Amino acid sequence: MGAGTSPADPASAGREADGPDSAAEGGSTATGNTEADGGAEAGRPVSGSEAGRPVSGAEAGEPGSGATSAEPGGEAAAPRRSRRFPLFTRDTARPEGGGRAAPGDAPAPARQWPLLTVLCTAGAGLLIVALDPFAEAFRIGTILIGAALIAGAVLRWVVPSVGMLAVRSRFTDLVTYGLMGTLIVLLALVAQPKPWLDVPILEDAVRFTIR
């Protein structure tokens, strides 16, 4: 016969004679070996490298660690947020109305046309004051600078998105641009000699101060 065992083999005959009891006994022996191996693995001694390894806060279950501990009710505790301001500011919020004044596919000057309008008008006024090409150039140039700031206030109020012309909130920009522009125009109008605007209160105040 081949390599198989013959029916007359005493070993095979003994296993068949034992029947299912022997098979069950063999299974329980295998299970016992597995459980014994698992128990030995669970109760194995800790090596020196593992014993000296520092335990992190997440493994130790500390409250300050990143892992959230489970509450008795079964809900995970939310991490506590700090109410302190960060030491370094990494980002700032865009002011109200600080978006593009034109679509994104438009060129850069078109997207910032409110700011460029104010800057070009104020620059023209400064150029007139610096060159002094005609009589009353100082007064006209100064009025032009004040008018540029007033125009910035009007644009900030009318146009929904003014780009980089928006520095703070809409109300703050309106007050700042409008007040500064009005004061500059008034100073240009009452400048001496031969003021274009006579304000008796200012004359009385100057006389009282000089006396």
MOJORA-V828802 format. One record per residue. OMEGA is omega in radians with two decimals (999 if undefined). Layout:
BEGIN
<<OMEGA> <OMEGA>>
END
This chain:
BEGIN
<<-3.07> <-3.10> <-3.13> <-3.13> <-3.13> <3.11> <-3.12> <-3.12> <-3.09> <-3.10> <3.14> <3.12> <3.13> <3.14> <3.11> <3.14> <3.14> <3.06> <-3.05> <3.13> <3.13> <3.12> <3.12> <3.13> <3.11> <3.11> <3.12> <3.09> <3.12> <3.11> <3.11> <3.09> <3.14> <3.13> <3.12> <3.10> <3.12> <3.13> <3.10> <3.14> <3.13> <-3.10> <-3.10> <-3.13> <3.14> <-3.14> <-3.10> <3.14> <3.12> <3.13> <-3.14> <-3.12> <3.13> <-3.12> <-3.13> <-3.14> <3.14> <3.13> <-3.12> <3.12> <3.14> <-3.13> <-3.09> <-3.11> <-3.10> <-3.13> <-3.14> <3.12> <-3.11> <3.11> <3.13> <-3.12> <3.13> <-3.13> <3.14> <-3.13> <-3.14> <3.12> <-3.12> <-3.14> <3.13> <-3.14> <3.13> <3.08> <3.14> <-3.11> <3.13> <3.10> <-3.09> <-3.10> <3.09> <3.13> <3.10> <-3.14> <-3.13> <-3.11> <-3.11> <3.12> <-3.13> <3.08> <3.11> <3.13> <-3.08> <-3.14> <3.11> <3.10> <-3.06> <3.11> <3.13> <3.14> <-3.11> <-3.07> <3.08> <3.13> <3.14> <3.10> <-3.14> <-3.12> <-3.13> <3.12> <3.09> <3.09> <3.09> <3.09> <3.10> <3.13> <3.10> <3.12> <-3.09> <-3.09> <-3.12> <-3.04> <-3.08> <3.12> <-3.10> <3.14> <3.13> <-3.11> <-3.11> <3.11> <3.12> <3.09> <3.13> <3.10> <3.11> <3.11> <3.10> <3.12> <3.09> <3.08> <3.07> <3.09> <3.13> <3.10> <3.13> <-3.13> <-3.00> <-3.03> <-3.12> <-3.13> <-3.07> <3.09> <-3.07> <3.03> <3.08> <-3.14> <3.14> <3.09> <-3.09> <-3.14> <-3.13> <3.11> <3.10> <-3.12> <-3.08> <-3.13> <-3.10> <-3.12> <3.14> <3.12> <3.13> <3.12> <3.14> <3.11> <3.13> <3.11> <3.10> <-3.12> <-3.10> <-3.13> <3.10> <-0.04> <3.13> <-3.14> <3.09> <-3.12> <3.11> <3.12> <-3.10> <-3.12> <3.12> <3.11> <3.11> <3.12> <3.11> <3.13> <-3.14> <-3.14> <-3.11> <3.11> <999>>
END
